[in-house]
Amino acid sequence: MATLPTQADAVIIGQGGIVGASVAHHLLALGWTHLVGIDAAAIPTDAGSTAHASDFCYMTSHDRLSCYTTTYSQRFYEALGHYHRVGGLEIARVGDEARLDELKRKVASGKAFGTRAELIDADQAVARFPLLDRARVLGALWDPDAGLVVPRSQRVAGRLIEEAVAGGGLRTFADTPALDIDVQAGRVCGVETPKGRIATPLVILACGIWGPLPAALAGAALPLMPVEHPLLFFGPFDDFAGSGKEIGYPLLRDQGNSAYLRDTGDPRSTEGGQLEWGYYETREPRLVPPREILSRDQARLSPSMRDLSAEQIAAPFERALELTPRLAELGWDDKHSFNGLLSVTSDGGSLVGEAPEVRGLWCCEAVWVKDGPGMGKILADWLTHGRPELDPCGIDIARFYPVQKTPGHVLGRCREIARKIYDPPVHPREPFESGRDLRRGPFWPRERELGGYFMEAAGWERAHGYAANETRLAALLERVPERPVEWDGRHFWRVANAEQLAMSEGVGMINLSHFAIYDISGRDAEALLERLSVAKVGGDTAIGKGVYTHFLDAAGGVHSDLTIVRLAERAWRVICGGDTGHRDLIWLRRQAEAFGLSRWHLEDRSDGLATLGVWGPRARATLQALCDSPEALDAPRFPFAGAREIRLAGLPIWAFRISYVGEQGWELHVPFSYGLALWDRLFEAGVVPVGIETYANSRRLEKSLRLQNVDLLTDYNLYEAGLARPRVKAADFLGKAAYLEQRARAHQPATLCTLVMEAATDGAGRPRFPVGQSPLLDPESGEVPIDDLGRRSYTTSIAYGPSLGRHIALAYLPHGYAEEGRELLLEYFGEHYPMRVAAVGYRALYDPDSRRPRS
C-alpha cells in the first residue's frame, strides 16, 4: 500500500469523479507537479454521480460560459477517442407552441455563443429518431455536436487519473476521506485523513453531492443540495444488435415532459441494449441533505443511487408512452432503475473559485459531465494564471453574500432550481419565489403601500414600478407602447416607462438601497485603492470628490466598475452595485493581502446606509426648498461628482452629485433610521417614486451606460468598452502593463457599440420588445461577426427607451463592423430585425439637457 505523502502543493478532495480527474489533468498540463488526490470511495469513483451519469453532452444553453465549457469538454472527450457525436434532438410536442418558441431561442443562443443548433421540422425529427410518434411532434431542435461520452465518463476519469499518476505529478488514495481541513489564521494549511496528515496550502473540493461537508470542515458554506433524478431502463432493446455501438439513435430531450431518452446500443455494449429514460421532478423534487446520503454499506446500489418507486414517475411516464410507444413494449428493469443524485445550487450556476471564508480552499462543484473538462480547465487556468479565458462572474463562489448561504435560503432556492432543470422555459427576468423579503431598505413600507412591483437582486427587494402611478401618471402611460406578446412583457410593468418620462419632465426618486457601500480608512487605504483603481483616487484628489473608476485584473480585463469618494485625508467610500458588491469586497481583501497592505480598515455600511436617487430638471429646486441651506446646492458650490453633508428638513444627509440616469440630481445617503422621514418629505414635495427599471435598464441604455458582469467583463478591456481614461495615471495599478499595451494598439479587436432597432414588428404584425441576449448577424452572409480573438457579437443589453422611443442595445462588434451607420440583423425567436450602429464606443443617444434625441 502506498504511503500517504506528508506534503503536497495541492490536495484534491473527490479525486475519483470526472471533475476531480479533469482538474488534476489540467493542472498538470500547466506545470503543477506535486498533487495528491483523495476520495472517500474508489478511484475512479464507484459511489459518486460520475459512476451512474447518463453522460449526455448537449451544446445548447442560454449561458455563454456554459456553451464554452460544454464545447470545450466535447472536443476534449473527442480528442481522447471517448465521444460519439451522435447528435441530439429537443422535441416540441403538438400543442406546445411555447416549447417550440423556446427551441427558437436556443437556436439563437447557439449562434450568439458559438454552438451549431438548428430548427428542424417534425418529419426530419422522426427520420432521425424513428421511435417517435409523428402525430405528437410539432418540431424539434437539432444539435449536430451533441453526443455521448463512451463508454462511460467514469472510464474517462479513470484514464485521466492513470495518466496523471503515471506521469508522476499525481498520487491518489482511495477510501481516504477528509476528516478535517486544518485552517490557521484564515488559510488552509493541511488535510487530516485516517491515513495521516497532508500539509498543503491548497485544497480543491470536487466532491459533487457531498461538497458542503468538506467545505464545512474548513468553515465555508456551499449553497448546494443534492436532488433525486429518476432513471429507468427498459429492455431488451435489440435494434442495434451486432452493431458494436454504444448508442444508435441520437439523444432525445422531451423537455415539455421534463424527460429524456436514449438507447444503449448493442446488447453487448457497456449498458447492454436498453432504452434509458430519465426524468426531473417539476412539482416536489426530492432534495437530500448531504449528511443524509447513505454510506456505501447501507446503499443497495450506490450512495448516489437511491431506490425508485413506480408511483414517483407514473404521470410523466404515461406522457412518455404517448411520444415513444416503443417503451410500452419493453419490460421495465426495476432492479437496475434508480433515483440518481445530482447537485443543484441556489441560483443554478456551478460553484467555482476560492471560498470567500478561507484562503486556499478552492471549489469546483455542481458540474455536469458535459462540463467537467471545461470546468477543470477554468479552475486550472484560474489557479495558475489568476484568471480563466472567460469572465467567471456567473460561477464564482464569491458572488453570494453570506445571507444567501444560510441553510433555509439554500433549501428554498435549490428546490426552485430543481423544478426548472428541464421545464418550464426560464425567462431571462425570472424571479425567485423563495428567499424573498430577505433584505428590505427603510423605504420598503412606503413602496409596498404604493403597490410596488418587487423583484429581487442580491437578496434586496427592489420595486421596478408602482401600481399607484398607473393612475397618477395616466397621461404619460398613454405614451408608452403596449407589449402584446406575453413573453416580451413578462416581469415588466409599463408604468415603469411612464415613471421615467415623469422624472425627465419633473423630478423622481429611485430607491438604491441595494448598493454595497464600504468605508475604507487607515494608513494603507490610499495605497490599496490607488493600486486597484485605474483612475486616481488619492494624491491631490480633493476631499469630497467622487471618481468613477474600474478595477482591472492583471491581464487588463474589467473586473469591477464602481465609484470611490474621498471622505477625508485617509478615508474613502467605495460604492458598488448590489449584484457585484460581495465579489468586489472579496477582491479588495485578497488584493490587499497580495500587495502586502494590512494597515487599513473596512466598515461595511451596506445594511445601515440607505440610498435614494433624486433626479430630474426640478431636482435642485425641489431639494433647495427642503434644504436648511439652499445655497449649498447651487451648481458652483456643489459641482458634479462632489459629495458633502447637508440637512434636508433637519435630516442629516450625505449627498453625492452623480447620475446614472443622465438627469441632474443627487444620490442621498441616509442612515436607515432616517429613511422613512426622508421619503415622506420628498413625496410630500411632489417627487414621483420611480422604479429601478428606469435606473437599471431603460434610461441606462438611452445614456449608453455599461453594466458590470453584463457589458463589462474580464475578457474585454476598457478601451474596447469605451471607458478608458484620457490619460494614464503615473501611479502603478493592477493591470497597468496590460492597459498600456492595449492603449498602444492601432485599434482594438472589438468595440462596445450602441445600436438601435430600425423596425420591431414580427411576421405576424406584432410589435416586439426583445429581452435577453440575442445574436447579431451580418445581413449579407447571415453569419455572426467574430473578432480577431474569436469573440462573437451579441446584444449584451437591450431595452426599449421611452424618452427616445426606440429599442436600444449594446454589443461588442469587431473592428471592421464598429462604424456608425453599419446595418446588422438581430435574431429573436427565429425572426430577424434590422439594427443600426448609432454610436461607436461611449456616446449617449439622448441628452436630457436638450430634451431631444441625438440619433
Secondary structure, 3 states (H helix, E strand, C coil): CCCCCCECCEEEECCCCHHHHHHHHHHHHCCCCCEEEECCCCCCCCCCHHHCCCCEECCCCCCHHHHHHHHHHHHHHHHHCCEECCCEEEEEECCCHHHHHHHHHHHHHHHHHCCCCEEEEHHHHHHHCCCCCHHHEEEEEEECCCEEECCCHHHHHHHHHHHHHHCCCEEEECCCCCCEEEEECCEEEEEEECCEEEECCCEEECCHHHCHHHHHHCCCCCCEEEEEEEEEEEECCCCCCCCCCCCCCCEEEEHHHCEEEEECCCCCCCCCCCEEEEECCCCCCCECCHHHCCCCCCCCCECCEECCCHHHHHHHHHHHHHHCCHHHHCEECCCCCEEEEEEEECCCCCEEEECCCCECEEEEECCCHHHHHHHHHHHHHHHHHCCCCCCCCCCEHHHCCHHHHCHHHHHHHHHHHHHCCCCCCCCCCCCCCCCCCCECCCCHHHHHHCCEEEEEECCEEEEEEECCHHHHCHHHHCCCCCCCCHHHHCCCCCHHHHHHHHHHHCCEEEECCCCEEEEEECCCHHHHHHHHECCCCCCCCCCCEEEEEEEECCCCCEEEEEEEEEEECCEEEEEECHHHHHHHHHHHHHHHHHHCCCCCEEEECCCCEEEEEEECCCHHHHHHHHECCHHHHCCCCCCCCEEEEEEECCEEEEEECCCCCCCCEEEEEEEHHHHHHHHHHHHHCCCEECCHHHHHHHHHHHCCCCCECCCECCCCCHHHHCCCCCCCCCCCCCCHHHHHHHHCCCCCCEEEEEEEECCCECCCCCECCCCCCCEEECCCCCCCCECCCCCECEEEEEEEECCCCEEEEEEEEECCCCCCCCEEEEEECCEEEEEEEEEECCCCCEECCCCEECC
